Amino acid sequence: MRSVTTSLPKKDLLMTCCPPIWQARSRALRIGGLLLAAQFLLVPTLAAAPPAAPRVGINSKFLDPDLDPQEWVDRFEVESREVFHAREAILDALRLAPGARIADVGCGTGAFLKMFSQAVGPEGRVYAVDISPRLIEFVERRIRDERLSNIAAVHSTATSTKLSAASVSTVFTCDTYHHFEQYPEMLASIRQALVPGGLFVVVDFERVEGVSRRPALSLLTR
């Protein structure tokens, strides 16, 4: 398997973009400290191994019926957040073509949705997937208000994206992989949603002892 890593200004972001295992090739882009990777490659191994212990409660704050979406907009959609600052570089690395179908799993407030919508065009499709009922409601309003007719909101669970089989060519997760409560089930669901030859893109922090910041070390267990 070939890979290419490119350094960008932010020091601890790594972005790796890989096709599924049957294509046996990959490409990677370092964006400071986030990682975009084909964790998809782990699925065959995980399927044969004992399931990882569920990390119950890790997303409890996002399931709170009193969650204030604007509070998360103020956290997520600011230039001081590494992934938001690097959003144009991330979009460029995805190489989305008109007509593409992409799912943003863990879309949160929808920071990337308008960019994805414009990139895939009217013939393409964007799925905004999240586990939080309040954030899905917020994203649905955002879709209506911004007239993003090629985007559909999807309320997921801890074990399923709720996407139809072979419905997307790219599954994108940004700052979300470390929030998966049950890795084997979610990875299997992502694999099912992808068309043959599709991409699973993970943007997340690297876990490097002595280098990564403490919050990243505590969250990134794999």
Backbone as CSV, one residue per row, in Angstrom:
resi,resn,N_x,N_y,N_z,CA_x,CA_y,CA_z,C_x,C_y,C_z
1,MET,0.836,-1.189,0.000,0.000,0.000,0.000,0.872,1.240,0.000
2,ARG,0.624,2.171,-0.947,1.406,3.391,-1.026,0.712,4.489,-0.223
3,SER,1.494,5.399,0.329,0.910,6.544,1.013,1.795,7.753,0.814
4,VAL,1.174,8.935,0.863,1.895,10.195,0.717,1.452,11.108,1.839
5,THR,2.374,11.724,2.531,2.047,12.627,3.633,2.596,14.007,3.321
6,THR,1.767,15.027,3.486,2.149,16.402,3.202,1.934,17.255,4.436
7,SER,2.912,18.055,4.823,2.797,18.913,5.997,2.115,20.229,5.639
8,LEU,1.213,20.662,6.517,0.563,21.957,6.399,0.801,22.720,7.698
9,PRO,0.422,24.013,7.770,0.807,24.853,8.909,0.489,24.327,10.294
10,LYS,-0.709,23.806,10.524,-1.050,23.345,11.862,-0.219,22.129,12.229
11,LYS,0.346,22.109,13.420,1.392,21.137,13.725,0.922,19.745,14.099
12,ASP,-0.318,19.584,14.564,-0.678,18.238,15.006,-1.960,17.723,14.367
13,LEU,-2.231,18.170,13.142,-3.344,17.635,12.386,-2.805,16.744,11.277
14,LEU,-3.404,15.587,11.112,-3.016,14.696,10.021,-4.260,14.268,9.279
15,MET,-4.226,14.422,7.974,-5.364,14.053,7.145,-4.930,12.958,6.193
16,THR,-5.534,11.802,6.288,-5.208,10.672,5.426,-6.467,10.211,4.718
17,CYS,-6.398,10.077,3.431,-7.556,9.669,2.648,-7.242,8.366,1.948
18,CYS,-8.000,7.315,2.256,-7.703,5.992,1.697,-8.941,5.358,1.096
19,PRO,-8.749,4.577,0.032,-9.837,3.778,-0.510,-10.031,2.523,0.332
20,PRO,-11.090,1.763,0.064,-11.304,0.518,0.788,-10.192,-0.493,0.560
21,ILE,-10.228,-1.535,1.372,-9.129,-2.493,1.408,-8.910,-3.194,0.074
22,TRP,-9.982,-3.424,-0.694,-9.796,-4.194,-1.915,-9.018,-3.425,-2.983
23,GLN,-8.828,-2.105,-2.834,-8.023,-1.364,-3.800,-6.558,-1.298,-3.396
24,ALA,-6.273,-1.530,-2.121,-4.897,-1.635,-1.622,-4.003,-0.469,-2.021
25,ARG,-4.527,0.761,-1.916,-3.665,1.918,-2.098,-4.231,3.050,-1.250
26,SER,-3.423,4.068,-0.985,-3.871,5.151,-0.117,-3.135,6.428,-0.451
27,ARG,-3.702,7.548,0.020,-2.988,8.799,-0.063,-3.237,9.542,1.236
28,ALA,-2.296,10.321,1.691,-2.417,10.983,2.986,-1.989,12.428,2.886
29,LEU,-2.600,13.269,3.708,-2.264,14.685,3.746,-2.196,15.136,5.192
30,ARG,-1.069,15.656,5.602,-0.922,16.153,6.962,-1.367,17.607,7.009
31,ILE,-2.307,17.891,7.908,-2.784,19.248,8.108,-2.536,19.584,9.567
32,GLY,-1.376,20.023,9.893,-1.058,20.292,11.275,-1.222,19.031,12.089
33,GLY,-2.343,18.867,12.862,-2.503,17.711,13.740,-3.703,16.838,13.522
34,LEU,-4.410,16.958,12.404,-5.570,16.113,12.160,-5.236,14.955,11.247
35,LEU,-5.960,13.869,11.438,-5.722,12.669,10.635,-6.954,12.323,9.811
36,LEU,-6.781,12.228,8.507,-7.837,11.769,7.619,-7.403,10.393,7.127
37,ALA,-8.097,9.327,7.512,-7.574,7.986,7.218,-8.676,7.012,6.845
38,ALA,-8.303,5.943,6.150,-9.248,4.876,5.829,-9.263,3.872,6.965
39,GLN,-9.905,4.226,8.057,-10.073,3.291,9.164,-10.881,2.087,8.681
40,PHE,-11.529,2.248,7.554,-12.203,1.176,6.839,-11.338,-0.078,6.760
41,LEU,-10.035,0.117,6.658,-9.124,-1.014,6.531,-9.136,-1.899,7.771
42,LEU,-9.643,-1.388,8.886,-9.666,-2.162,10.119,-10.834,-3.145,10.162
43,VAL,-11.837,-2.941,9.338,-13.073,-3.714,9.475,-12.871,-5.220,9.387
44,PRO,-12.141,-5.764,8.400,-11.993,-7.224,8.351,-11.357,-7.793,9.607
45,THR,-10.371,-7.104,10.168,-9.714,-7.570,11.385,-10.673,-7.538,12.562
46,LEU,-11.412,-6.426,12.673,-12.324,-6.282,13.799,-13.445,-7.309,13.738
47,ALA,-13.860,-7.663,12.542,-14.962,-8.613,12.403,-14.593,-9.977,12.965
48,ALA,-13.300,-10.298,12.951,-12.863,-11.611,13.416,-12.394,-11.592,14.860
49,ALA,-12.289,-10.401,15.435,-11.781,-10.256,16.794,-12.925,-9.985,17.757
50,PRO,-12.712,-10.206,19.068,-13.739,-9.866,20.040,-14.069,-8.384,19.952
51,PRO,-15.351,-8.004,20.049,-15.726,-6.602,19.948,-15.021,-5.756,21.000
52,ALA,-14.637,-4.537,20.607,-14.043,-3.610,21.561,-15.097,-3.209,22.583
53,ALA,-14.676,-2.921,23.803,-15.612,-2.527,24.852,-16.288,-1.217,24.480
54,PRO,-17.622,-1.157,24.498,-18.323,0.083,24.177,-17.926,1.208,25.134
55,ARG,-17.785,2.401,24.596,-17.439,3.555,25.424,-18.729,4.313,25.739
56,VAL,-19.544,3.704,26.569,-20.872,4.222,26.869,-20.781,5.593,27.534
57,GLY,-21.614,6.520,27.067,-21.712,7.837,27.686,-20.800,8.891,27.116
58,ILE,-19.920,8.517,26.179,-18.968,9.488,25.654,-19.666,10.632,24.913
59,ASN,-20.883,10.369,24.403,-21.612,11.393,23.653,-22.827,11.930,24.394
60,SER,-22.868,11.733,25.700,-24.062,12.108,26.462,-24.423,13.581,26.314
61,LYS,-23.419,14.444,26.245,-23.723,15.879,26.141,-24.412,16.221,24.825
62,PHE,-24.125,15.437,23.781,-24.752,15.707,22.489,-26.172,15.146,22.408
63,LEU,-26.510,14.265,23.338,-27.852,13.687,23.379,-28.783,14.465,24.298
64,ASP,-28.252,15.451,24.984,-29.029,16.274,25.913,-30.133,17.019,25.152
65,PRO,-31.405,16.823,25.541,-32.499,17.518,24.845,-32.438,19.032,25.004
66,ASP,-31.670,19.504,25.980,-31.531,20.943,26.196,-30.265,21.513,25.556
67,LEU,-29.581,20.719,24.748,-28.370,21.198,24.084,-28.668,22.455,23.272
68,ASP,-27.786,23.440,23.374,-27.932,24.696,22.635,-27.031,24.652,21.397
69,PRO,-27.576,24.482,20.200,-26.739,24.399,19.000,-25.844,25.617,18.793
70,GLN,-26.330,26.797,19.153,-25.522,27.996,18.931,-24.234,27.957,19.750
71,GLU,-24.292,27.352,20.925,-23.079,27.202,21.730,-22.025,26.402,20.967
72,TRP,-22.475,25.393,20.226,-21.538,24.556,19.477,-21.096,25.223,18.180
73,VAL,-21.941,26.062,17.599,-21.500,26.875,16.461,-20.339,27.758,16.893
74,ASP,-20.485,28.363,18.077,-19.439,29.251,18.596,-18.147,28.500,18.896
75,ARG,-18.239,27.195,19.144,-17.044,26.377,19.398,-16.457,25.801,18.109
76,PHE,-17.341,25.337,17.243,-16.901,24.602,16.057,-16.502,25.492,14.888
77,GLU,-17.221,26.592,14.700,-17.055,27.377,13.476,-16.297,28.672,13.736
78,VAL,-15.098,28.520,14.241,-14.213,29.659,14.522,-12.834,29.346,13.956
79,GLU,-12.130,30.382,13.524,-10.832,30.182,12.884,-9.797,29.576,13.827
80,SER,-9.998,29.725,15.147,-9.039,29.166,16.102,-9.139,27.642,16.184
81,ARG,-10.212,27.074,15.670,-10.345,25.612,15.623,-9.589,25.109,14.393
82,GLU,-8.674,24.193,14.607,-7.766,23.784,13.537,-8.480,23.277,12.292
83,VAL,-9.474,22.440,12.478,-10.143,21.879,11.305,-10.934,22.933,10.546
84,PHE,-11.508,23.887,11.251,-12.263,24.939,10.577,-11.312,25.847,9.812
85,HIS,-10.175,26.155,10.427,-9.164,26.977,9.768,-8.653,26.293,8.495
86,ALA,-8.567,24.971,8.534,-8.011,24.208,7.405,-9.081,23.686,6.459
87,ARG,-10.296,24.191,6.552,-11.411,23.613,5.809,-11.209,23.639,4.287
88,GLU,-10.600,24.689,3.769,-10.379,24.748,2.319,-9.370,23.686,1.885
89,ALA,-8.326,23.493,2.685,-7.324,22.469,2.362,-7.935,21.074,2.432
90,ILE,-8.810,20.863,3.416,-9.486,19.570,3.542,-10.374,19.318,2.330
91,LEU,-11.137,20.344,1.935,-12.003,20.202,0.762,-11.186,19.886,-0.487
92,ASP,-10.084,20.582,-0.668,-9.226,20.330,-1.833,-8.725,18.885,-1.846
93,ALA,-8.357,18.375,-0.661,-7.819,17.012,-0.574,-8.871,15.960,-0.910
94,LEU,-10.136,16.273,-0.653,-11.206,15.310,-0.935,-11.443,15.126,-2.432
95,ARG,-11.146,16.149,-3.209,-11.295,16.074,-4.669,-12.710,15.659,-5.063
96,LEU,-13.688,16.289,-4.451,-15.074,15.972,-4.770,-15.413,16.454,-6.178
97,ALA,-16.039,15.599,-6.948,-16.417,15.936,-8.315,-17.918,16.198,-8.384
98,PRO,-18.359,16.998,-9.344,-19.797,17.187,-9.532,-20.494,15.835,-9.685
99,GLY,-21.603,15.689,-8.975,-22.344,14.437,-9.018,-21.957,13.435,-7.951
100,ALA,-20.925,13.743,-7.174,-20.482,12.828,-6.112,-21.521,12.752,-5.000
101,ARG,-21.468,11.670,-4.235,-22.344,11.485,-3.077,-21.465,11.296,-1.845
102,ILE,-21.613,12.196,-0.886,-20.761,12.190,0.303,-21.618,12.256,1.556
103,ALA,-21.205,11.519,2.586,-21.866,11.582,3.889,-20.901,12.189,4.892
104,ASP,-21.338,13.235,5.574,-20.566,13.844,6.658,-21.081,13.225,7.953
105,VAL,-20.398,12.189,8.424,-20.832,11.454,9.616,-20.269,12.148,10.854
106,GLY,-21.171,12.603,11.726,-20.776,13.450,12.845,-20.664,14.883,12.371
107,CYS,-21.647,15.310,11.596,-21.588,16.633,10.959,-21.688,17.780,11.947
108,GLY,-22.178,17.506,13.160,-22.270,18.568,14.162,-23.187,19.688,13.722
109,THR,-22.671,20.908,13.697,-23.467,22.078,13.312,-23.526,22.266,11.800
110,GLY,-22.781,21.457,11.068,-22.818,21.548,9.612,-21.789,22.480,9.012
111,ALA,-20.639,22.592,9.650,-19.617,23.540,9.202,-19.135,23.284,7.775
112,PHE,-19.136,22.020,7.344,-18.627,21.680,6.013,-19.735,21.526,4.968
113,LEU,-20.981,21.564,5.390,-22.064,21.166,4.499,-22.221,22.051,3.271
114,LYS,-22.160,23.363,3.440,-22.333,24.250,2.286,-21.210,24.048,1.276
115,MET,-19.983,23.866,1.768,-18.847,23.615,0.882,-19.054,22.322,0.098
116,PHE,-19.489,21.280,0.788,-19.736,20.001,0.122,-20.861,20.136,-0.906
117,SER,-21.918,20.850,-0.519,-23.060,21.053,-1.402,-22.636,21.715,-2.706
118,GLN,-21.814,22.740,-2.596,-21.346,23.445,-3.786,-20.403,22.582,-4.617
119,ALA,-19.584,21.772,-3.941,-18.603,20.947,-4.653,-19.261,19.848,-5.486
120,VAL,-20.302,19.211,-4.947,-20.930,18.102,-5.676,-21.994,18.582,-6.655
121,GLY,-22.471,19.807,-6.463,-23.415,20.390,-7.399,-24.815,19.813,-7.314
122,PRO,-25.713,20.306,-8.166,-27.121,19.887,-8.099,-27.349,18.414,-8.410
123,GLU,-26.424,17.791,-9.124,-26.574,16.364,-9.446,-25.997,15.464,-8.356
124,GLY,-25.283,16.061,-7.410,-24.686,15.304,-6.317,-25.596,15.238,-5.106
125,ARG,-25.117,14.583,-4.060,-25.921,14.423,-2.844,-25.006,14.465,-1.632
126,VAL,-25.455,15.184,-0.600,-24.729,15.276,0.664,-25.652,14.792,1.773
127,TYR,-25.148,13.898,2.623,-25.913,13.421,3.772,-25.269,13.966,5.038
128,ALA,-26.046,14.703,5.809,-25.581,15.269,7.075,-26.012,14.326,8.190
129,VAL,-25.063,13.578,8.727,-25.362,12.497,9.674,-24.862,12.872,11.064
130,ASP,-25.721,12.737,12.062,-25.276,13.009,13.432,-26.143,12.254,14.425
131,ILE,-25.553,11.996,15.598,-26.229,11.259,16.663,-27.097,12.165,17.527
132,SER,-26.877,13.476,17.443,-27.559,14.438,18.305,-28.877,14.916,17.695
133,PRO,-30.005,14.654,18.354,-31.287,15.134,17.824,-31.327,16.652,17.679
134,ARG,-30.770,17.360,18.647,-30.798,18.826,18.603,-29.932,19.365,17.469
135,LEU,-28.792,18.763,17.237,-27.942,19.226,16.142,-28.551,18.876,14.788
136,ILE,-29.217,17.745,14.692,-29.905,17.403,13.443,-31.017,18.414,13.167
137,GLU,-31.764,18.795,14.192,-32.795,19.821,14.018,-32.172,21.126,13.524
138,PHE,-31.042,21.497,14.113,-30.347,22.721,13.717,-29.892,22.642,12.257
139,VAL,-29.326,21.505,11.882,-28.851,21.320,10.507,-30.016,21.360,9.521
140,GLU,-31.142,20.769,9.887,-32.318,20.808,9.007,-32.767,22.243,8.763
141,ARG,-32.747,23.069,9.817,-33.091,24.486,9.645,-32.066,25.180,8.756
142,ARG,-30.810,24.853,8.970,-29.741,25.457,8.172,-29.910,25.093,6.690
143,ILE,-30.242,23.857,6.420,-30.459,23.411,5.043,-31.586,24.215,4.399
144,ARG,-32.681,24.391,5.152,-33.815,25.155,4.617,-33.445,26.620,4.423
145,ASP,-32.841,27.221,5.454,-32.534,28.654,5.400,-31.544,28.989,4.290
146,GLU,-30.580,28.104,4.054,-29.558,28.353,3.037,-29.907,27.713,1.689
147,ARG,-31.100,27.101,1.626,-31.617,26.519,0.387,-30.626,25.535,-0.239
148,LEU,-30.167,24.633,0.591,-29.211,23.619,0.151,-29.991,22.355,-0.213
149,SER,-30.574,22.362,-1.386,-31.535,21.325,-1.765,-30.913,19.953,-2.007
150,ASN,-29.594,19.885,-2.123,-28.959,18.579,-2.359,-28.417,17.954,-1.077
151,ILE,-28.868,18.446,0.082,-28.441,17.899,1.377,-29.633,17.291,2.101
152,ALA,-29.430,16.117,2.687,-30.443,15.475,3.524,-29.845,15.192,4.894
153,ALA,-30.601,15.487,5.945,-30.153,15.216,7.315,-30.547,13.796,7.708
154,VAL,-29.643,13.111,8.411,-29.876,11.724,8.828,-29.519,11.585,10.304
155,HIS,-30.478,11.134,11.112,-30.241,10.934,12.542,-29.676,9.532,12.763
156,SER,-28.428,9.448,13.158,-27.745,8.163,13.334,-27.869,7.659,14.768
157,THR,-27.288,6.484,15.014,-27.232,5.921,16.361,-25.772,5.605,16.693
158,ALA,-25.549,5.037,17.866,-24.186,4.685,18.274,-23.622,3.520,17.469
159,THR,-24.483,2.783,16.781,-24.023,1.596,16.047,-24.280,1.658,14.548
160,SER,-24.993,2.681,14.080,-25.343,2.736,12.661,-25.418,4.166,12.146
161,THR,-24.925,4.356,10.918,-25.052,5.663,10.269,-26.470,5.903,9.781
162,LYS,-27.238,4.841,9.637,-28.590,4.875,9.077,-28.602,5.248,7.594
163,LEU,-27.462,5.074,6.944,-27.387,5.294,5.504,-27.734,4.004,4.772
164,SER,-28.322,4.137,3.609,-28.639,2.961,2.799,-27.363,2.316,2.272
165,ALA,-27.446,1.042,1.969,-26.288,0.317,1.443,-25.839,0.901,0.107
166,ALA,-24.525,1.039,-0.051,-23.920,1.529,-1.298,-24.534,2.848,-1.755
167,SER,-24.786,3.734,-0.802,-25.456,4.999,-1.122,-24.510,6.168,-1.331
168,VAL,-23.233,6.034,-0.917,-22.296,7.155,-1.018,-20.945,6.694,-1.559
169,SER,-20.253,7.621,-2.199,-18.906,7.335,-2.696,-17.834,7.751,-1.697
170,THR,-18.205,8.640,-0.754,-17.268,9.093,0.279,-17.989,9.214,1.609
171,VAL,-17.397,8.667,2.663,-17.838,8.933,4.036,-16.754,9.781,4.679
172,PHE,-17.145,10.948,5.177,-16.222,11.918,5.763,-16.528,12.060,7.245
173,THR,-15.499,11.948,8.092,-15.665,12.240,9.511,-14.588,13.223,9.934
174,CYS,-14.988,14.259,10.632,-14.040,15.285,11.070,-14.177,15.491,12.572
175,ASP,-13.107,15.173,13.307,-13.142,15.310,14.758,-14.255,14.446,15.352
176,THR,-14.510,13.311,14.721,-15.641,12.461,15.093,-15.226,11.034,15.413
177,TYR,-14.205,10.527,14.748,-13.822,9.122,14.924,-13.607,8.768,16.393
178,HIS,-12.994,9.679,17.148,-12.738,9.374,18.559,-14.010,9.429,19.398
179,HIS,-15.136,9.831,18.785,-16.420,9.830,19.487,-17.230,8.560,19.218
180,PHE,-16.738,7.676,18.375,-17.470,6.433,18.139,-17.512,5.620,19.430
181,GLU,-18.712,5.254,19.847,-18.870,4.466,21.071,-18.558,2.989,20.818
182,GLN,-18.920,2.508,19.658,-18.742,1.090,19.337,-18.102,0.994,17.948
183,TYR,-16.784,0.910,17.949,-16.031,0.957,16.701,-16.418,-0.131,15.691
184,PRO,-16.442,-1.414,16.069,-16.721,-2.444,15.053,-18.055,-2.232,14.346
185,GLU,-19.084,-1.913,15.124,-20.411,-1.732,14.531,-20.453,-0.515,13.604
186,MET,-19.856,0.598,14.041,-19.880,1.801,13.208,-19.047,1.628,11.946
187,LEU,-17.898,0.985,12.065,-17.072,0.762,10.881,-17.773,-0.163,9.889
188,ALA,-18.468,-1.158,10.405,-19.219,-2.054,9.525,-20.346,-1.298,8.828
189,SER,-21.005,-0.401,9.556,-22.084,0.392,8.975,-21.554,1.327,7.888
190,ILE,-20.388,1.906,8.148,-19.763,2.782,7.152,-19.388,1.988,5.907
191,ARG,-18.839,0.826,6.124,-18.462,-0.021,4.979,-19.679,-0.358,4.130
192,GLN,-20.775,-0.669,4.783,-21.997,-1.019,4.063,-22.513,0.165,3.244
193,ALA,-22.365,1.378,3.781,-22.883,2.573,3.108,-22.078,2.954,1.872
194,LEU,-20.808,2.553,1.830,-19.929,2.927,0.723,-20.122,2.040,-0.510
195,VAL,-20.022,2.669,-1.670,-19.995,1.897,-2.911,-18.635,1.208,-3.020
196,PRO,-18.511,0.143,-3.791,-17.194,-0.464,-4.007,-16.207,0.575,-4.544
197,GLY,-15.046,0.645,-3.911,-14.042,1.619,-4.312,-14.219,2.979,-3.677
198,GLY,-15.212,3.117,-2.775,-15.452,4.400,-2.122,-14.385,4.736,-1.091
199,LEU,-14.431,5.966,-0.597,-13.451,6.445,0.371,-14.077,6.652,1.743
200,PHE,-13.339,6.267,2.776,-13.695,6.618,4.153,-12.610,7.556,4.645
201,VAL,-12.992,8.785,4.916,-12.053,9.843,5.269,-12.196,10.187,6.745
202,VAL,-11.089,10.109,7.472,-11.082,10.433,8.898,-10.137,11.604,9.137
203,VAL,-10.671,12.687,9.651,-9.840,13.815,10.068,-9.877,13.837,11.587
204,ASP,-8.733,13.613,12.211,-8.701,13.569,13.673,-7.289,13.850,14.153
205,PHE,-7.128,13.989,15.451,-5.820,14.273,16.023,-4.963,13.019,16.076
206,GLU,-3.666,13.204,15.859,-2.728,12.114,16.064,-2.566,11.857,17.556
207,ARG,-2.340,10.597,17.899,-2.075,10.253,19.297,-0.596,9.922,19.430
208,VAL,0.190,10.920,19.831,1.635,10.750,19.964,2.044,11.165,21.373
209,GLU,2.460,10.188,22.175,2.876,10.476,23.543,3.993,11.523,23.549
210,GLY,3.819,12.535,24.415,4.820,13.576,24.535,4.693,14.681,23.507
211,VAL,3.787,14.485,22.526,3.595,15.489,21.474,2.153,15.988,21.455
212,SER,1.207,15.039,21.408,-0.203,15.413,21.353,-0.644,16.078,22.649
213,ARG,-1.603,16.973,22.503,-2.150,17.636,23.679,-2.941,16.648,24.533
214,ARG,-3.056,16.938,25.824,-3.669,16.006,26.768,-5.089,15.593,26.374
215,PRO,-5.975,16.517,25.939,-7.314,16.065,25.548,-7.287,15.032,24.431
216,ALA,-6.367,15.210,23.478,-6.278,14.247,22.377,-5.829,12.883,22.883
217,LEU,-4.875,12.867,23.802,-4.379,11.603,24.341,-5.476,10.847,25.075
218,SER,-6.336,11.581,25.782,-7.381,10.924,26.567,-8.503,10.386,25.686
219,LEU,-8.740,11.027,24.543,-9.838,10.620,23.675,-9.443,9.557,22.668
220,LEU,-8.215,9.649,22.154,-7.793,8.736,21.099,-7.233,7.462,21.711
221,THR,-8.034,6.417,21.676,-7.644,5.165,22.320,-7.125,4.143,21.335
222,ARG,-7.253,4.402,20.034,-6.899,3.393,19.035,-5.872,3.971,18.092
